[in-house]
Amino acid sequence: MAEHDLSKTIIPYLDRHLSFPLLTHLTEIQLFPAEEVTQAQYELAKGTNMFDYAVTLFQQLHPDQEVPAEFDGKRQNAVSTHERLQQEAQAVLDVIEKPEVAQALRQDKNQNLQFLKDNYGLTLEQITALYNFGQFQYSYGNYSGAADYLYHFRVLSTNADLTTSAHWGKLASDILTGKWDTALEELNTLRDLIDSRSSASILAAAAAASASGAATDKTEPALVQLHSRTWLVHWSLFIYFNHEQGRTLLLETFLSPTYLNTIQTACPWILRYLVAAAILSRKTSSTSSAANPVSARVRNAIREVVKVIQMEEYQYQDPVTSFLKELYVEFDFEAAQRELRRAEEVVRNDFFLGDFREEFLDNARYLISEAYCRIHQRIDIGDLSERLNLEKDEGEKWIVNLIRETRMGADAKIDLEKNIIEINRPALPVYQSVIEKTRGLALRTQALGAAISRSGQQQQSSAASQQQQQPQQDGAKETSQVPISVN
């Protein structure tokens, strides 16, 4: 299953600190040699101020070597930098945390900045100390403190570039501290900021997110916007697979034209998570009610996703996407059964999907049952259990519970003596048949009328051109028949 691991593909689109959980996960599942994963953790940690963690990793890799002296120098420099930035930031906090100042602040940032400058002598450069200290705290792993300072800076700052950068830092901090509701709000705010097509915001977003050092082209804001959306798609996976409503929100976002185009253009491997979210939401969407409404996009997610994986098969495919393809495109239940067995391992080892393994299997089996029962009217329970990768007794219990919990119960009847399920689909009402046939007849009539109209126009234009040519021919004939008089 190592060939289907996406960690190496996803990490380049993440911040260093967001990459550590993925590498820790790889250590736990032992999908790759432990030394290689530890080396990757060490290379990432060297670029941060988490010196103790980096030293620990170095000792694991090189137990017989002394720790490089450079770490002591970096640690001393970090301590002095921390003290300086803390003093500068605290001077600003002492002012803005005063009750009278908090009450005087308004929505207009320029007005607030002028108020602080006139009454307390605070300038924009001094307020930037909040950003610098928040960024420094993030670099050594104090994510909660970083989120607080970046939030205060964002409220006061009028610098669009640094404000957008603070959005990215605040989002990463909320993700790493597990504050999923707050992180979701931050994600939506940042998404709106990127989608606003403000060149300054787009460039700042890309610069802030580009921890890998990727260059940005200021002459191509649309390309920079695409890069920013690509980063946002990868960061959002942490939220969508941890928030209670995350899978539904993922479908709403990723199936929108803008972000679906981003996935198809820049990161087709995200289709794994789009397919997984569609499968995880299928049972819920099919049993939705007025008390638990589901949007049309979520209800039709499977249909939309199947179209996408067909189009993008040349770019990306794995057992998760192949399962849907075999089930809904090829209608090959045996192949779907094989792919589901492989997809189970992929989901088990995936950082984002691992906790949803049982739910994924349950919903995937529901999809197989739904498709199988739609085709057949008389179903052998043992055969269906085998196609669901279940033992006979376990399969019987699962199928009985499925029929009871879903809408299939109204049309299905179980005969336990014969060990079969009989599907009795009610005939379509006469009036409904008439409506459907009338609608089809109307469409065909409209198409036929349009074809006749085009044919008539072509005939008229042909006749007109012939009429224009006829006088010229008649004139030529008359001229040739005029008698020549000789005097």
C-alpha positions in Angstrom: 0.0 0.0 0.0 3.0 2.3 0.1 2.5 3.2 -3.5 -0.9 4.7 -2.7 0.3 6.8 0.2 -0.1 10.5 -0.5 2.0 12.0 2.3 4.9 12.8 0.0 2.5 14.4 -2.5 0.6 16.5 0.1 3.5 17.7 2.3 4.9 20.2 -0.2 1.6 22.1 0.0 1.6 22.3 3.8 3.4 24.4 6.3 6.3 22.7 8.1 4.4 22.4 11.4 1.3 20.9 9.6 3.6 18.3 8.1 4.7 16.9 11.5 1.3 15.1 12.2 1.5 13.3 8.8 5.1 12.1 9.5 4.1 10.9 13.0 1.3 9.0 11.4 3.7 7.3 9.0 5.9 6.3 12.0 2.9 4.7 13.7 1.6 2.7 10.7 5.2 1.6 9.7 4.5 2.0 6.0 8.0 3.2 5.3 11.4 2.4 7.0 11.4 4.2 10.4 14.8 5.8 9.7 13.6 7.5 6.5 10.6 9.0 8.3 12.8 10.2 11.2 15.2 11.8 8.8 12.3 13.6 7.2 11.1 14.8 10.6 14.6 16.0 11.4 15.0 18.0 8.1 11.7 19.8 8.8 12.5 20.4 12.5 15.9 22.0 11.6 14.0 24.9 9.9 12.0 25.8 13.0 12.9 27.0 16.5 11.9 23.7 18.1 15.5 22.9 19.0 14.9 20.3 21.7 12.8 18.3 19.3 15.4 18.6 16.5 18.1 17.4 18.9 16.1 14.4 20.0 15.6 13.4 16.3 19.3 13.9 15.7 20.2 11.6 18.6 17.8 9.0 17.2 19.5 9.1 13.8 23.1 9.4 15.0 23.3 7.8 18.5 27.1 7.7 18.3 27.7 11.3 17.4 27.7 14.5 19.4 25.0 17.0 19.0 26.2 19.8 16.6 27.2 23.0 18.5 25.1 25.1 16.1 22.0 24.1 18.1 23.3 25.9 21.3 24.0 29.1 19.3 20.6 29.0 17.7 18.9 28.4 21.1 20.7 31.4 22.7 19.8 33.6 19.8 16.1 32.4 20.0 16.0 33.2 23.7 17.2 36.8 23.2 14.9 37.3 20.2 11.9 36.0 22.2 12.6 38.5 25.1 12.9 41.4 22.7 9.8 40.6 20.7 7.8 39.9 23.9 8.6 43.4 25.3 7.7 45.1 22.0 4.4 43.1 21.7 3.5 43.6 25.4 3.8 47.4 25.1 1.0 47.2 22.4 -1.1 44.8 24.4 -0.9 47.0 27.5 -2.6 49.7 25.5 -5.3 47.8 23.5 -6.3 45.7 26.6 -7.4 48.8 28.5 -11.2 48.8 28.8 -11.5 52.4 27.6 -9.5 51.6 24.5 -11.5 48.5 23.7 -14.7 50.5 23.9 -13.3 53.2 21.7 -12.3 50.9 18.8 -14.6 50.7 15.8 -14.9 48.7 12.6 -12.8 51.2 10.6 -9.2 50.2 11.0 -7.8 53.5 9.7 -9.9 55.3 12.3 -8.7 53.0 15.0 -5.0 53.4 14.0 -5.4 57.2 14.1 -7.1 57.0 17.5 -4.2 54.9 18.9 -1.6 57.2 17.4 -3.2 60.4 18.7 -3.9 59.2 22.2 -1.3 56.5 22.9 1.4 57.1 20.4 1.1 53.7 18.8 2.2 53.5 15.1 1.6 50.8 12.5 5.2 49.7 13.0 4.7 49.1 16.7 1.5 47.2 16.0 3.4 44.9 13.7 5.3 43.7 16.8 2.2 41.6 17.5 2.6 39.9 14.2 6.3 39.3 14.7 5.9 37.9 18.1 3.0 35.7 17.0 5.0 34.4 14.1 8.0 33.7 16.4 5.8 31.8 18.9 4.4 29.7 16.1 8.0 28.8 15.0 8.8 27.1 18.4 5.4 25.4 18.7 3.4 27.7 21.0 0.4 27.6 18.7 -2.2 28.8 21.1 -0.2 31.9 21.9 0.6 32.5 18.3 -3.2 32.4 17.5 -3.9 35.1 20.1 -1.2 37.5 18.9 -2.0 37.1 15.3 -5.7 37.7 16.0 -5.0 41.0 17.8 -2.7 42.1 15.0 -5.3 41.3 12.3 -7.9 43.3 14.1 -5.7 46.5 14.2 -3.5 46.2 11.1 -4.1 48.1 7.8 -1.3 46.3 6.0 -3.1 44.0 3.6 -0.1 41.7 3.0 0.6 41.0 6.7 -3.1 40.7 7.5 -3.5 37.9 5.0 -0.3 36.3 6.2 -1.8 36.4 9.7 -4.9 34.7 8.4 -2.8 31.7 7.3 -0.9 31.7 10.6 -4.1 31.8 12.6 -5.6 29.0 10.5 -2.6 26.8 11.0 -2.5 27.5 14.7 -6.2 26.6 15.1 -5.7 23.4 13.2 -2.7 22.3 15.3 -4.6 23.1 18.6 -7.7 21.2 17.4 -10.1 24.1 17.6 -12.2 22.9 14.7 -15.1 25.4 14.9 -12.7 28.3 15.0 -10.6 26.8 12.3 -13.6 26.4 10.1 -14.5 30.1 10.5 -10.9 31.1 9.7 -10.9 28.8 6.6 -14.1 30.4 5.3 -12.7 33.9 5.8 -9.5 33.1 4.1 -11.4 31.4 1.2 -13.4 34.6 0.7 -10.3 36.6 0.8 -8.7 34.5 -1.9 -11.8 34.4 -4.1 -12.2 38.2 -3.9 -9.5 38.5 -6.7 -7.7 41.3 -4.9 -4.2 41.1 -6.3 -2.6 42.3 -3.1 -4.4 39.7 -1.0 -3.7 37.0 -3.5 0.0 37.7 -3.6 0.2 38.0 0.2 -1.7 34.7 0.6 0.7 32.9 -1.7 3.8 34.5 0.0 2.5 33.6 3.4 1.6 30.0 2.5 4.7 29.3 0.4 6.9 27.8 3.1 8.6 25.7 0.4 10.0 28.9 -1.2 8.0 28.6 -4.4 8.3 31.8 -6.5 5.2 33.8 -7.4 4.7 35.8 -10.6 3.2 39.2 -9.8 2.3 39.6 -13.5 0.0 36.6 -13.3 -2.4 37.1 -10.4 -4.8 34.4 -11.7 -2.0 31.9 -11.5 -1.1 33.0 -8.0 -4.7 32.7 -7.1 -4.8 29.1 -8.4 -1.7 28.4 -6.2 -3.4 29.9 -3.1 -6.5 27.8 -3.7 -4.4 24.7 -4.1 -2.8 25.4 -0.7 -6.1 26.1 0.9 -7.6 22.8 -0.5 -4.8 20.8 1.2 -5.0 22.7 4.5 -8.8 22.3 4.6 -8.5 18.5 4.7 -7.4 18.8 8.4 -10.7 20.6 9.2 -13.1 18.7 6.9 -12.1 15.3 8.3 -12.2 16.4 12.0 -15.2 18.8 12.1 -18.6 17.2 12.8 -20.1 18.4 9.5 -16.8 18.4 7.6 -17.6 15.8 5.0 -20.7 17.6 3.9 -18.9 20.9 3.9 -16.1 19.3 1.8 -18.6 18.3 -0.8 -20.1 21.7 -0.9 -16.7 23.4 -1.4 -14.9 20.9 -3.6 -17.8 20.3 -6.0 -18.2 24.1 -6.6 -17.0 25.0 -10.1 -14.1 27.1 -8.8 -12.5 24.5 -6.5 -13.4 21.5 -8.7 -11.4 23.3 -11.5 -8.5 23.8 -9.0 -8.5 20.1 -8.2 -8.6 19.0 -11.8 -5.9 21.5 -12.8 -3.4 21.5 -9.9 -4.0 18.6 -7.5 -6.0 15.6 -9.0 -5.0 13.4 -6.0 -7.5 15.3 -3.9 -10.1 13.2 -5.8 -9.4 10.5 -3.2 -10.9 12.7 -0.4 -13.7 14.0 -2.6 -14.7 10.4 -3.4 -14.3 9.3 0.3 -16.5 12.2 1.4 -19.2 11.4 -1.1 -19.2 7.7 0.0 -19.2 8.7 3.7 -22.2 11.1 3.1 -24.2 8.7 0.9 -26.2 6.9 3.5 -27.0 10.1 5.4 -28.1 12.0 2.2 -30.3 9.1 1.0 -32.2 9.1 4.3 -32.5 12.9 4.6 -35.8 14.4 5.8 -37.3 17.8 6.5 -35.8 17.7 10.0 -32.4 16.9 8.5 -32.2 18.5 5.1 -29.3 17.9 2.7 -28.5 20.2 -0.2 -28.9 19.0 -3.8 -25.2 19.1 -4.3 -24.6 16.6 -1.5 -27.5 14.4 -2.6 -26.1 14.2 -6.1 -22.5 14.0 -5.0 -21.9 10.4 -6.1 -23.2 11.2 -9.6 -21.0 14.3 -9.9 -18.0 12.6 -8.5 -18.3 9.6 -10.9 -18.2 12.0 -13.9 -15.1 13.7 -12.5 -13.2 10.4 -11.9 -14.0 9.4 -15.4 -12.6 12.6 -16.8 -9.5 12.6 -14.6 -8.7 8.9 -14.8 -5.7 9.6 -17.0 -4.2 11.9 -14.3 -5.1 10.0 -11.1 -6.7 6.8 -9.9 -6.4 4.6 -6.8 -8.5 1.8 -5.2 -10.9 4.4 -3.7 -11.7 6.1 -7.0 -11.6 2.8 -8.9 -14.3 1.3 -6.6 -16.8 3.9 -7.7 -15.7 3.6 -11.3 -16.2 -0.2 -11.3 -19.6 0.1 -9.5 -21.2 2.9 -11.4 -19.4 3.0 -14.8 -18.5 -0.6 -15.5 -21.3 -2.1 -13.4 -18.8 -4.9 -12.5 -19.7 -6.1 -9.0 -16.8 -8.5 -8.8 -14.3 -5.8 -9.7 -15.9 -3.4 -7.3 -15.6 -6.1 -4.6 -11.9 -6.4 -5.3 -11.3 -2.7 -5.3 -13.2 -2.2 -2.1 -10.9 -4.8 -0.4 -7.9 -2.7 -1.6 -9.6 0.6 -0.7 -10.1 -0.6 2.8 -6.3 -0.8 3.2 -5.8 2.5 1.6 -8.3 4.2 3.9 -6.8 2.4 6.9 -3.3 3.9 6.2 -4.4 7.3 5.1 -3.8 10.1 7.7 -7.1 11.8 7.1 -9.3 8.8 6.4 -8.0 6.3 9.0 -10.6 7.1 11.6 -13.4 6.6 9.1 -12.5 3.1 8.0 -15.6 1.4 9.5 -17.9 4.1 8.4 -16.4 4.0 4.9 -16.9 0.3 4.6 -20.5 0.5 5.8 -21.4 3.2 3.3 -19.5 1.4 0.5 -21.5 -1.8 1.2 -24.6 0.3 1.1 -23.7 1.6 -2.3 -23.1 -2.0 -3.6 -26.4 -3.2 -2.1 -28.3 -0.2 -3.6 -26.9 -0.8 -7.1 -27.3 -4.6 -6.9 -30.9 -4.3 -5.8 -31.7 -1.8 -8.4 -30.7 -4.3 -11.1 -32.1 -7.5 -9.7 -35.6 -8.3 -8.4 -34.7 -11.6 -6.7 -31.4 -11.7 -4.7 -29.6 -14.5 -3.0 -28.5 -13.2 0.4 -25.4 -15.4 0.4 -24.3 -14.1 -3.0 -24.8 -10.5 -1.9 -22.9 -11.1 1.3 -20.0 -12.4 -0.6 -20.0 -9.3 -2.9 -20.0 -7.2 0.3 -16.9 -9.0 1.6 -18.8 -10.4 4.6 -19.3 -13.8 6.0 -22.8 -15.4 5.4 -24.1 -14.9 9.0 -22.6 -11.4 9.3 -23.9 -10.5 5.8 -27.5 -11.6 6.7 -27.6 -9.4 9.8 -26.1 -6.4 7.9 -28.6 -6.7 5.0 -31.6 -7.1 7.3 -30.5 -3.9 9.2 -29.9 -2.1 6.0 -33.4 -2.8 4.7 -34.9 -1.8 8.0 -33.0 1.5 8.2 -33.4 2.7 4.6 -36.1 3.3 2.1 -35.5 -0.2 0.7 -37.8 -1.6 3.4 -40.9 -0.4 1.5 -40.0 -2.4 -1.6 -38.1 -5.4 -0.2 -39.3 -8.6 1.3 -37.0 -11.1 3.0 -37.6 -14.8 2.8 -35.3 -16.3 5.4 -36.3 -19.9 4.6 -35.2 -19.5 1.0 -32.5 -17.0 2.0 -33.5 -14.6 -0.7 -34.7 -10.9 -1.0 -37.5 -10.1 -3.3 -37.7 -6.5 -4.6 -41.2 -5.5 -5.5 -41.0 -2.1 -7.2 -44.4 -0.4 -7.5 -45.5 0.4 -11.1 -45.2 4.0 -12.1 -48.6 5.7 -11.8 -50.5 6.3 -15.1 -50.5 10.0 -14.7 -46.8 10.1 -14.0 -46.1 7.9 -17.1 -48.2 10.4 -19.2 -46.3 13.3 -17.8 -42.9 11.7 -18.5 -44.0 10.7 -22.1 -45.5 14.2 -22.7 -42.3 15.8 -21.5 -40.2 13.6 -23.8 -42.6 14.3 -26.7 -42.4 18.0 -26.1 -38.6 17.9 -26.2 -38.5 15.8 -29.3 -41.1 18.1 -31.0 -39.0 21.2 -30.1 -35.9 19.6 -31.5 -37.7 18.5 -34.7 -39.2 22.0 -35.1 -35.7 23.6 -34.7 -34.4 21.1 -37.4 -37.2 22.0 -39.8 -36.7 25.7 -39.2 -33.0 25.4 -40.0 -33.8 23.3 -43.1 -36.3 25.9 -44.2 -33.9 28.7 -43.8 -31.3 26.9 -45.8 -33.8 26.3 -48.6 -34.9 29.9 -48.6 -31.3 31.1 -48.8 -30.6 28.6 -51.7 -33.7 29.8 -53.6 -32.7 33.5 -53.1 -29.3 32.8 -54.5 -30.8 31.1 -57.5 -33.2 34.0 -58.1 -30.3 36.4 -58.1 -28.4 34.3 -60.6 -31.5 33.8 -62.9 -31.9 37.5 -64.1 -28.3 37.6 -65.1 -28.7 34.5 -67.2 -31.9 35.8 -68.8 -30.3 39.1 -69.6 -27.5 37.3 -71.3 -29.9 35.3 -73.4 -31.9 38.5 -74.5 -28.7 40.2 -75.5 -27.7 37.3 -77.7 -31.1 37.3 -79.5 -31.3 41.1 -80.4 -31.2 41.4 -84.2 -28.3 43.4 -85.7 -29.6 46.2 -88.0 -27.5 47.0 -91.0 -28.0 50.4 -92.6 
